[in-house]
């Protein structure tokens, strides 16, 4: 009998911890920068399914944004607008440069008229960059994921909905590089992307979200006007830290209540 009485309490505690519904919402005055990687079906038994948001869920998320009055911008547009930005601004970002960004995500972006910023690794093919953060991640799982071809990138840019940003040349771990090596990654990736695709590259994403205290200034000196991290949260003053912008992580394991909670406060639950 006691177990039956305790079950509802246990469920309530679990729900509160998972979704943190009690946490105060961040005002819709402040824009949300959403972080995605892949839009594709999950791969059974694979480690990185958290990076894979299914096309069905991605479309449900964009439909929710549209129905609730969220207006999409690129990251550079958010930073330029600053405090002049209307309420309910959102920037969708994609890291790395997976082929599904064009094949799966782009048609859905077009359907809902949503903009996005693509943070592209220049030398992205046949690389297992996850091992640069944790050596035991060298499983080949991300290496085997198809990456965007240059023609697919051009197709995304031609849509008029996508801004091109830099995610370095090789997706290294900045904590393991010298200052000169970091400066080279910043400078060469910007130059290569601008030359290859004929567009301005003004925004940068730190690989793995890792950077040293001096790196935001290196990003600025390399000619960028903004940079995003993987730190979870919602910026309340875009002008205060334009080179260390927080983002709202969208996991492939999130259901719609989790997505709504992330939009509400920047996190899904107590610590995610």
KOLDREN-899417 format. One line per 3 residues: number of its first residue (from 0); their letters; for each residue x, y, z of C-alpha. Coordinates in steps of 0.05 Angstrom, whole numbers, padded with zeros to 5 digits, always signed. Layout:
BEGIN
NUM = a = X,Y,Z ~ ...
This chain:
BEGIN
0 = xxx = +00000,+00000,+00000 ~ +00056,+00048,+00019 ~ +00090,+00035,-00048
3 = xxx = +00028,+00057,-00086 ~ +00025,+00120,-00045 ~ +00099,+00135,-00058
6 = xxx = +00095,+00124,-00133 ~ +00059,+00189,-00150 ~ +00109,+00227,-00107
9 = xxx = +00168,+00194,-00141 ~ +00139,+00211,-00210 ~ +00128,+00283,-00190
12 = xxx = +00200,+00289,-00165 ~ +00226,+00257,-00230 ~ +00184,+00304,-00273
15 = xxx = +00206,+00365,-00235 ~ +00280,+00345,-00240 ~ +00275,+00327,-00314
18 = xxx = +00237,+00389,-00337 ~ +00249,+00440,-00282 ~ +00180,+00470,-00295
21 = xxx = +00187,+00512,-00233 ~ +00248,+00550,-00258 ~ +00229,+00622,-00276
24 = xxx = +00222,+00633,-00351 ~ +00269,+00680,-00387 ~ +00231,+00737,-00418
27 = xxx = +00213,+00731,-00492 ~ +00247,+00798,-00500 ~ +00313,+00761,-00504
30 = xxx = +00330,+00720,-00566 ~ +00343,+00646,-00565 ~ +00403,+00617,-00604
33 = xxx = +00388,+00544,-00618 ~ +00444,+00494,-00628 ~ +00434,+00435,-00676
36 = xxx = +00483,+00388,-00710 ~ +00445,+00336,-00752 ~ +00374,+00329,-00776
39 = xxx = +00367,+00256,-00792 ~ +00340,+00190,-00765 ~ +00376,+00159,-00705
42 = xxx = +00426,+00103,-00717 ~ +00411,+00043,-00674 ~ +00461,+00031,-00619
45 = xxx = +00504,+00092,-00636 ~ +00535,+00139,-00585 ~ +00518,+00206,-00617
48 = xxx = +00443,+00201,-00627 ~ +00437,+00263,-00582 ~ +00465,+00301,-00642
51 = xxx = +00413,+00272,-00688 ~ +00346,+00308,-00687 ~ +00297,+00269,-00730
54 = xxx = +00265,+00307,-00789 ~ +00196,+00296,-00758 ~ +00218,+00328,-00692
57 = xxx = +00254,+00384,-00727 ~ +00191,+00401,-00766 ~ +00149,+00398,-00703
60 = xxx = +00197,+00446,-00669 ~ +00195,+00496,-00727 ~ +00119,+00491,-00730
63 = xxx = +00116,+00507,-00656 ~ +00162,+00567,-00665 ~ +00119,+00594,-00721
66 = xxx = +00053,+00583,-00685 ~ +00079,+00618,-00623 ~ +00104,+00679,-00660
69 = xxx = +00179,+00668,-00660 ~ +00215,+00706,-00716 ~ +00279,+00675,-00743
72 = xxx = +00344,+00712,-00755 ~ +00416,+00694,-00770 ~ +00466,+00702,-00713
75 = xxx = +00497,+00762,-00748 ~ +00428,+00794,-00755 ~ +00415,+00784,-00680
78 = xxx = +00481,+00817,-00661 ~ +00472,+00875,-00709 ~ +00401,+00888,-00683
81 = xxx = +00421,+00885,-00610 ~ +00369,+00915,-00564 ~ +00328,+00938,-00625
84 = xxx = +00308,+00866,-00637 ~ +00233,+00853,-00630 ~ +00208,+00804,-00579
87 = xxx = +00211,+00729,-00595 ~ +00273,+00728,-00638 ~ +00306,+00661,-00651
90 = xxx = +00369,+00640,-00688 ~ +00376,+00568,-00712 ~ +00449,+00544,-00717
93 = xxx = +00480,+00481,-00746 ~ +00551,+00460,-00727 ~ +00602,+00421,-00767
96 = xxx = +00571,+00413,-00837 ~ +00533,+00348,-00843 ~ +00500,+00332,-00909
99 = xxx = +00432,+00325,-00877 ~ +00433,+00400,-00863 ~ +00419,+00408,-00937
102 = xxx = +00381,+00344,-00953 ~ +00335,+00343,-00892 ~ +00337,+00410,-00855
105 = xxx = +00337,+00459,-00913 ~ +00269,+00437,-00942 ~ +00238,+00444,-00873
108 = xxx = +00270,+00513,-00863 ~ +00242,+00533,-00930 ~ +00173,+00507,-00914
111 = xxx = +00169,+00550,-00852 ~ +00210,+00609,-00878 ~ +00261,+00601,-00822
114 = xxx = +00333,+00626,-00826 ~ +00395,+00591,-00800 ~ +00469,+00600,-00791
117 = xxx = +00514,+00543,-00815 ~ +00580,+00537,-00778 ~ +00622,+00499,-00828
120 = xxx = +00688,+00462,-00819 ~ +00731,+00474,-00880 ~ +00767,+00407,-00880
123 = xxx = +00707,+00366,-00857 ~ +00711,+00302,-00897 ~ +00739,+00237,-00868
126 = xxx = +00752,+00268,-00800 ~ +00735,+00239,-00731 ~ +00743,+00305,-00694
129 = xxx = +00706,+00280,-00632 ~ +00771,+00245,-00612 ~ +00804,+00314,-00606
132 = xxx = +00762,+00324,-00543 ~ +00761,+00253,-00516 ~ +00809,+00202,-00545
135 = xxx = +00762,+00143,-00531 ~ +00710,+00174,-00579 ~ +00752,+00153,-00639
138 = xxx = +00698,+00103,-00661 ~ +00690,+00127,-00733 ~ +00617,+00143,-00721
141 = xxx = +00622,+00217,-00740 ~ +00674,+00203,-00794 ~ +00623,+00159,-00829
144 = xxx = +00569,+00212,-00829 ~ +00564,+00245,-00898 ~ +00587,+00317,-00898
147 = xxx = +00563,+00374,-00940 ~ +00594,+00380,-01009 ~ +00611,+00450,-01033
150 = xxx = +00553,+00447,-01082 ~ +00505,+00431,-01025 ~ +00533,+00490,-00986
153 = xxx = +00521,+00534,-01046 ~ +00450,+00508,-01051 ~ +00437,+00526,-00978
156 = xxx = +00466,+00596,-00988 ~ +00425,+00606,-01052 ~ +00361,+00595,-01012
159 = xxx = +00370,+00664,-00981 ~ +00356,+00633,-00912 ~ +00426,+00611,-00891
162 = xxx = +00485,+00651,-00865 ~ +00554,+00618,-00870 ~ +00598,+00619,-00808
165 = xxx = +00665,+00589,-00792 ~ +00678,+00528,-00748 ~ +00753,+00528,-00762
168 = xxx = +00793,+00491,-00815 ~ +00802,+00424,-00779 ~ +00756,+00426,-00718
171 = xxx = +00813,+00422,-00667 ~ +00810,+00428,-00592 ~ +00831,+00500,-00579
174 = xxx = +00856,+00481,-00510 ~ +00910,+00438,-00542 ~ +00935,+00490,-00592
177 = xxx = +00985,+00545,-00586 ~ +00962,+00617,-00595 ~ +00993,+00619,-00664
180 = xxx = +00957,+00555,-00685 ~ +00890,+00583,-00660 ~ +00901,+00648,-00698
183 = xxx = +00916,+00607,-00760 ~ +00852,+00566,-00753 ~ +00811,+00630,-00745
186 = xxx = +00843,+00669,-00801 ~ +00851,+00613,-00853 ~ +00780,+00585,-00844
189 = xxx = +00749,+00654,-00854 ~ +00791,+00669,-00915 ~ +00779,+00600,-00946
192 = xxx = +00704,+00601,-00936 ~ +00697,+00672,-00963 ~ +00739,+00656,-01024
195 = xxx = +00706,+00590,-01039 ~ +00633,+00612,-01031 ~ +00637,+00687,-01046
198 = xxx = +00601,+00709,-00982 ~ +00622,+00747,-00920 ~ +00637,+00703,-00860
201 = xxx = +00625,+00743,-00797 ~ +00607,+00692,-00743 ~ +00648,+00637,-00711
204 = xxx = +00634,+00575,-00669 ~ +00686,+00548,-00621 ~ +00699,+00473,-00634
207 = xxx = +00670,+00434,-00575 ~ +00654,+00502,-00545 ~ +00724,+00503,-00516
210 = xxx = +00767,+00566,-00514 ~ +00820,+00602,-00474 ~ +00808,+00668,-00439
213 = xxx = +00844,+00707,-00494 ~ +00808,+00673,-00552 ~ +00748,+00720,-00557
216 = xxx = +00797,+00776,-00571 ~ +00832,+00733,-00623 ~ +00765,+00721,-00657
219 = xxx = +00751,+00795,-00659 ~ +00821,+00810,-00686 ~ +00811,+00758,-00741
222 = xxx = +00753,+00799,-00768 ~ +00692,+00765,-00739 ~ +00635,+00804,-00707
225 = xxx = +00607,+00747,-00664 ~ +00622,+00678,-00637 ~ +00579,+00624,-00605
228 = xxx = +00596,+00574,-00551 ~ +00563,+00511,-00527 ~ +00548,+00542,-00459
231 = xxx = +00475,+00531,-00445 ~ +00433,+00593,-00435 ~ +00398,+00654,-00463
234 = xxx = +00433,+00720,-00474 ~ +00400,+00780,-00442 ~ +00449,+00830,-00472
237 = xxx = +00479,+00811,-00540 ~ +00526,+00871,-00539 ~ +00557,+00850,-00472
240 = xxx = +00590,+00786,-00496 ~ +00584,+00780,-00572 ~ +00644,+00733,-00576
243 = xxx = +00620,+00684,-00523 ~ +00546,+00677,-00539 ~ +00508,+00623,-00503
246 = xxx = +00462,+00575,-00540 ~ +00403,+00531,-00526 ~ +00423,+00459,-00540
249 = xxx = +00371,+00419,-00578 ~ +00382,+00345,-00567 ~ +00360,+00289,-00611
252 = xxx = +00332,+00257,-00548 ~ +00286,+00316,-00532 ~ +00211,+00308,-00538
255 = xxx = +00166,+00369,-00547 ~ +00158,+00384,-00473 ~ +00234,+00385,-00467
258 = xxx = +00239,+00431,-00528 ~ +00187,+00478,-00498 ~ +00225,+00479,-00432
261 = xxx = +00290,+00495,-00468 ~ +00255,+00553,-00504 ~ +00227,+00576,-00438
264 = xxx = +00291,+00579,-00398 ~ +00350,+00556,-00439 ~ +00355,+00487,-00408
267 = xxx = +00311,+00425,-00409 ~ +00314,+00410,-00335 ~ +00355,+00418,-00273
270 = xx = +00424,+00411,-00304 ~ +00414,+00399,-00379
